[in-house]
Amino acid sequence: MTAYTLDLQPIGRRAQVRSGTTLLEGAQRSGVELVSVCGGAGLCGTCRVQQLEGDLTPVSADEREELSAAEIAAGWRLACQCEPLSDVKLYIPAESLSSAQRLQLEGAAAEIERDPVIRLVDVDLAPPSTEDLRADMQRLADHLGADYPASPAFMRQFAQTARTNDWSLRIAIRDGELIAALPRAQRALGLAVDIGTTGLAAYLIDLDTGVTLAKAGAMNPQIAYGEDVISRVAYASTHADGATVLQARLVTTLNDLVTTLCNQAGAQPQQVIEAVLVGNSAMHHLVVGLPVQQLGEAPYVPVMAAALAFPAAQIGLNIAPAAYVYLPPLIAGYVGADHVAMLLATGAPDADQTTLALDIGTNTEITLVAGGHCWSCSCASGPAFEGAHIKDGMRAAPGAVERIDLFDGKVMLKTIENKPPVGICGSGILDAVSVMVEHRLVNERGSLNAEHPLISERAFVLAPADPAAGTKAVSVTRQDVNEIQLAKSAIRTGIDLLLEAAGVEASAIESFVIAGAFGSYINVESAVKIGMFPALPRERFTQVGNAAGMGACHLLLSHAQRQIAADLVARVNYIELTTVPAFQDRFIANLMLTPPSKGQT
Amino acid sequence: MTAYTLDLQPIGRRAQVRSGTTLLEGAQRSGVELVSVCGGAGLCGTCRVQQLEGDLTPVSADEREELSAAEIAAGWRLACQCEPLSDVKLYIPAESLSSAQRLQLEGAAAEIERDPVIRLVDVDLAPPSTEDLRADMQRLADHLGADYPASPAFMRQFAQTARTNDWSLRIAIRDGELIAALPRAQRALGLAVDIGTTGLAAYLIDLDTGVTLAKAGAMNPQIAYGEDVISRVAYASTHADGATVLQARLVTTLNDLVTTLCNQAGAQPQQVIEAVLVGNSAMHHLVVGLPVQQLGEAPYVPVMAAALAFPAAQIGLNIAPAAYVYLPPLIAGYVGADHVAMLLATGAPDADQTTLALDIGTNTEITLVAGGHCWSCSCASGPAFEGAHIKDGMRAAPGAVERIDLFDGKVMLKTIENKPPVGICGSGILDAVSVMVEHRLVNERGSLNAEHPLISERAFVLAPADPAAGTKAVSVTRQDVNEIQLAKSAIRTGIDLLLEAAGVEASAIESFVIAGAFGSYINVESAVKIGMFPALPRERFTQVGNAAGMGACHLLLSHAQRQIAADLVARVNYIELTTVPAFQDRFIANLMLTPPSKGQT
């Protein structure tokens, strides 16, 4: 078996691959995560790389469809379609590199009072002797004055730590169970992770002080098995070990994050004595190891909706050996624990104000709190805001157009890291459509105004191609506008129907909370202009960033927050939108780009 | 139709037989395989049994041909030729038992009332629908009328089993936790295993009926890492992954046993919803995954002595995914859970009689019950009875000399499976030393009598070398006798010191219970003759076979038995022999081979 070296530039990574391996597989095995929306089928063109040196297998028919003759001449290839025939040097453009994506770690959060989930007790024990033959665990129980249950994992850690620390330790007690035995000098830490379908945001927290010691992000490695929740559920359901593979990949990345966070904080993974994981229902079920097939089929019921706590070792999470994982409750099959965590972080469940909080993604979850009651729903807003189904769409990676404005008839762009424009991300496409509506490049139905000087070849050209830089033109087509119409109508229809269920006018919303990575980067005015959000005064809108991650941190530190989560889920009214009679009519009406939806504001 | 009870000793099995059934048929129907070369025709004399109590049909002409008048006077009969006329107690000599396998599965046990540890509930659930979006677990909780906790492993099994069985299942509830979801038609099974240092004995039991469906034995695979407990503790302590390796090897064999048992019973491992494991403290700690180094160093304390219950998946035991493993408590570092199980099976803890129960091995554990109190100790009896440190010693395998007698100055041998003698096993060396003492081949200090005609080349030659058969001579040396002196003194000293602690004379022992594989094959008279056991009337001795295995079965079926185990351990007085001032003097005195220990009997 021959092995070749891949030299991956500009990131400077080398990878050994065996002949017969595609560049995509080779790069992924070496830890370089290339974007591969279609899973390596040669259909999406997202895994573009440029051949700088060496020989590759001949250009395939799929490559000829996805790449222009000029691109092929310049050495551009699809990494999933070719294999090395020698050592090879490759250029990987930023848009093909999924890990370069911006992952939001910061978030706004209400203040909470700490109410520790875990009690820490310092103990000094008498060592065993011929006169004192008590078993280790009996020795501890006598000292603590209570016979707390414990797992073998705790017993093992306790017996070893006691003997290497002169029987002087810190004992962690969780809900009446012994869960960790630390050397006296070690800090007790907690891990909070928001498991997004695309990205993970992880936080390491000192449980004594509540201080966040470290933060880190990572791509969700399950992306290799499907871009969105639906395709991952399908993968898990149609492959024998599908769910196990998805779980294992995710846990491997979680363990990498734990290592990264601990290195940042100068700590050891065994000091992490509690983990809080939040995610949508599919991420929740996959990480716990619950079946997901029924989440992909009507009536979309979860296996378990209540809060969960179980030993971290059960899923292979490498933290303290007897530590627990806690996951807050789900509201419904498509309103997950991440939404609950977000609501907690914003304080919405207990707000006196009429509050609407939403987290925009492929599914957009919305909760309305009014008069002490809660209503929630989930909208199928689709992946357009993540750059999918958009001709030049891409994730929020360097070179993505993220802001657009027209000034004196000229297009003004802002790209991520101010790199030459290579595509358009969610906030960019939202701005683009808003500009097109305002300046009448499209009508309210989404038809292009071919007469407009900025429309060229049936598209709104944001940036022309630059063959020297190897960049294509970036433009917005009618199909792109239509995708945004579908997305924004889904969201607005969800908002409208919740308001109707509650008997509240849109204008009565005192606080409109926009959570999530995408939501924190969007121009709210653009969302209002195209009718995605109701036209409220600007100051009523708040963009809170990764509030789900903040909520996870709160759940790590506060037992009371866990109780609030349970109470919230018990009292929320879940609205299954597709069963609401007015849904279809309202959805069609909300497809119009302007004026804002009738009946609202 | 009248039915009688056969009490089969020393294996301690009870069998119900109808009148008109021969003892041979009755024994065989209860699973006790007697040798019957002629197929019950009364011609071969292989099915010899001794009538101890009760009435049998008159001695037949065939029996008068096969048995001597003295034998008939002593109650010897051919099992194929006689039928019970009342309840009968029989002694079955080892040579009449056909199963040459020496991993003992059979054992005597007191009757217990069943008191299920696990509650089984049949449920029929309404499937989810658009009108009923409850999560699976909520659906079950509503049906059961209580929100029992459950692990993700249960949830996974429940969600899948429900959907493949039309939501009609059997739910197993253990101590308020949901632990298994079976298809309605499947039996719920339990696994009981006695984990010996040398061999494993495993039992598969129907939890609904209490019936033992299958039995299987296996060698302990840890033997590859050390013959005895001490060497395994050393291996675990001196190799980085030593304990993990020993645990993994053992669990692999346990899983093989589960497969074997399930195949025998036509069942699936996932039907096994509870496992009880018993073993000495080292086997207990190793299988649980607790550190063992401190078991090998003074003061020899266990990490955990109380009863343990934890998910079987934590040690990789492949039974029902959310099933638990239960291990009864230990009494001390060297008086393990197997001893507790043995005591339970014999009913000793609650006996009104003054009872002494012991299990002979490399360590011999002894418990004395008198006047409602309990005393226990452990003696370092060494591996001589397992054939180690004996010149021609071997395990109880085919060709091992297991019985020795002198008749008219000639050595009479019985070997296992009547194969040509290749060595001597524990019961054989015990008989040999007894014969040597009785016939003055050795004096009471263990010095050989070189003048004795049976002593040749400073050894008692049991069988000469047979160059034709390729066998060596089998003989007993002075060193061998000395090893037995050390072993028997350790055991007798333990017995003596327990009696002294209790203030009880040896003659007051009303029931002397000998458990374990070795103990069930020994000639009790030989043990008395060399002073290993006190000289009690023969009928006070009972050889109960693998009582630890029987105790494990009881613990599987009865919550009350688990309570009795906990109570026993709480009230037992553990005597650390080496700290008793009289120990050294008593040990030296007990090295004498005859007469029996002073101050006793």
Interface residues (C-beta under 8 A of the other chain):
Chain A: P128 S129 T130 D132 L133 R134 A135 D136 M137 Q138 D147 S151 P152 A153 M155 R156 F158 A159 Q160 R163 V288 G289 L290 P291 Q294 A298 P299 Y300 V301 P302 V303 M304 A305 A306 L308 F310 P311 A313 Q314 I315 L330 A332 G333 Y574 E576 T579
Chain B: P128 S129 T130 D132 L133 R134 A135 D136 M137 Q138 D147 S151 P152 A153 M155 R156 F158 A159 Q160 R163 V288 G289 L290 P291 Q294 A298 P299 Y300 V301 P302 V303 M304 A305 A306 L308 F310 P311 A313 Q314 I315 L330 A332 G333 Y574 E576 T579
